């Protein structure tokens, strides 16, 4: 079974507040992201929260008590939770702060037959990413600070890169100015 994992544990230091509850076009980022996963056909969705903790309708909540360590700690918390259930065979991971992400982009990654699939935007690697279960322990081992799975992915030749620029935006919202540009 394929599941979705949304990383939403950070404090949003450059934004001045956690991003999960930010509103763009009348919708919280957390709700928009969960909706995109469901729209992509991924019904079992997990959200890793930390600095901000609130409701996430349509998803299971994982609390990362070590959120201050960075995104790597949220990735580890999420994958450890998923590893506990043997029916979960692969995971599609995305970040909460990608307002231009779409269900179509998540679906394109989720449907890839590759064990490792990564979205790209004009050739630049980004989210979402998909990992088969067999890779989760190595990702957990390598995820530190704000690096996430980057160390695990470095130098690999078995990644399926899927260009998503025509169906989604890969820019994140990091600052109040970014938020203003998305809310225009």
C-alpha positions in Angstrom: 0.0 0.0 0.0 1.2 3.5 -0.9 0.9 6.3 1.7 1.6 10.0 1.7 3.8 11.8 4.1 3.7 15.6 4.6 6.5 17.3 6.4 5.1 20.2 8.4 7.1 20.3 11.6 9.3 23.4 11.2 9.0 26.8 13.0 9.1 28.8 9.7 11.9 31.0 11.1 12.2 33.2 8.0 8.4 33.5 7.9 8.2 34.4 11.5 5.7 31.6 12.2 5.1 27.9 11.4 3.8 27.5 7.8 1.2 24.7 8.1 -1.6 27.1 9.3 -0.7 29.9 6.8 -3.7 30.8 4.5 -3.3 31.1 0.8 -6.4 31.7 -1.4 -8.6 31.2 1.7 -7.2 27.7 2.5 -4.6 26.7 5.1 -1.4 25.1 3.5 -1.9 21.9 5.6 -5.4 21.5 4.2 -4.3 22.2 0.6 -1.5 19.7 0.8 -3.7 16.9 2.3 -6.3 17.7 -0.4 -3.7 17.3 -3.1 -2.7 13.9 -1.8 -6.3 12.7 -1.7 -6.8 14.1 -5.2 -3.8 12.1 -6.4 -5.5 9.0 -5.2 -3.4 8.6 -2.0 -6.0 8.1 0.7 -3.7 7.2 3.7 -1.9 10.4 4.5 0.3 11.2 7.5 1.4 14.7 8.6 4.5 15.4 10.8 3.9 18.4 13.0 6.2 20.0 15.5 6.4 23.7 16.1 2.8 24.1 15.2 0.3 21.5 16.4 -3.3 21.6 15.3 -5.9 19.8 13.4 -5.2 18.2 10.0 -8.5 16.7 8.8 -8.1 13.8 6.4 -4.7 12.8 7.8 -3.0 11.0 10.6 -0.9 13.2 12.8 2.7 12.4 13.9 4.2 14.7 16.5 8.0 15.3 16.1 9.3 16.3 19.5 12.7 17.0 18.0 11.4 19.5 15.3 14.0 22.0 16.3 16.7 19.8 14.9 15.4 20.5 11.4 13.5 18.8 8.5 15.6 15.6 8.9 14.1 14.9 12.3 10.6 15.2 10.8 11.5 12.8 8.0 12.9 10.4 10.5 9.8 10.6 12.7 7.5 10.0 9.8 9.4 7.1 8.3 9.8 5.4 11.7 6.1 5.6 12.2 5.4 4.1 8.7 8.0 1.3 9.2 5.9 0.1 12.1 3.2 -1.0 9.7 4.3 -3.7 7.2 1.4 -3.0 4.8 3.0 0.3 3.8 5.2 -0.5 0.8 6.1 2.9 -0.5 5.7 6.5 0.5 5.2 9.8 -1.5 6.7 12.7 0.5 6.1 16.4 0.1 6.5 19.6 2.1 3.6 21.7 3.5 5.0 25.0 2.1 4.6 24.3 -1.6 1.5 26.3 -2.5 2.0 25.6 -6.3 1.9 21.8 -5.8 -1.0 20.0 -7.4 -2.7 16.6 -7.2 -1.6 15.9 -10.7 2.1 16.3 -9.8 1.8 14.1 -6.8 0.0 11.5 -8.9 2.7 11.6 -11.5 5.3 10.8 -8.8 3.1 8.2 -7.1 2.4 6.3 -10.4 6.1 6.0 -11.3 7.1 2.3 -11.4 10.6 3.3 -10.0 11.6 2.6 -6.4 12.8 6.2 -6.2 11.1 8.9 -8.1 11.7 12.7 -7.7 9.9 15.7 -9.1 11.9 18.2 -11.0 11.0 21.8 -12.0 12.9 23.0 -15.1 15.5 20.4 -14.4 16.0 21.3 -10.7 15.2 18.5 -8.2 12.4 19.0 -5.7 9.3 17.5 -4.2 7.4 15.3 -4.2 9.6 12.3 -3.9 8.7 8.6 -3.7 10.7 5.9 -1.9 10.1 2.1 -1.8 10.0 0.7 1.8 13.4 -1.0 1.4 15.1 2.4 1.3 13.5 3.9 4.5 16.0 2.6 7.0 18.9 4.1 5.0 17.0 7.4 4.7 16.4 7.5 8.4 20.1 6.9 9.0 21.2 9.7 6.7 18.6 12.4 7.5 20.1 15.1 9.7 19.5 18.8 10.2 17.6 20.4 7.3 19.1 17.9 4.8 16.3 15.4 4.8 17.0 12.7 2.2 19.6 14.7 0.2 22.6 12.6 1.6 20.8 9.4 0.7 20.0 10.6 -2.8 23.5 12.0 -3.5 25.3 10.2 -6.4 22.5 7.7 -7.0 21.9 6.5 -10.6 18.6 4.8 -9.9 16.4 7.9 -9.4 13.6 8.5 -11.8 13.4 12.2 -12.4 9.9 13.4 -13.5 9.5 16.9 -14.9 6.5 18.6 -13.3 6.8 22.2 -14.4 3.9 22.0 -16.8 1.5 20.8 -14.0 2.8 22.3 -10.8 5.0 24.9 -9.2 7.9 23.8 -7.0 8.6 27.1 -5.2 8.2 27.2 -1.5 6.9 30.0 0.6 9.6 31.0 3.1 9.1 34.7 3.8 6.2 37.1 4.3 7.0 38.5 0.8 6.7 35.0 -0.7 3.3 34.7 1.0 2.2 38.1 -0.4 3.2 37.0 -3.9 1.1 33.8 -3.6 -1.9 35.7 -2.2 -2.1 38.2 -5.1 
